[in-house]
Amino acid sequence: MSGGLGFALLCAVIAILYGAFSIQWILSKPTGNDRMREIAEAIQEGASAYLNRQYTTIAIVGALLFVRSEERRVGKECRSRWSPYH
């Protein structure tokens, strides 16, 4: 194993351990008072709605790009099959 690869793997393991430690530390903190929980719930609801809209948009664009690429592929096959120049 080269030195660069070993260093990259070491950094990856350290990052995963740091992430696990951070998650455990954050989840061990108190959730706050009722008002703080209400605000956190509103933020989570808004973030969820935003992500759902983003995923929907990405899915629509992806479907349109797929259809367009298939149209081009099928169109090229048809042209090449009937073209007098092949």
Secondary structure, DSSP 8 states (H G I E B T S, - for coil): --HHHHHHHHHHHHHHHHHHHHHHHHHTS----HHHHHHHHHHHHHHHHHHHHHHHHHHHHHHHHHHHHHHHHHHHHHHHHH-TT-
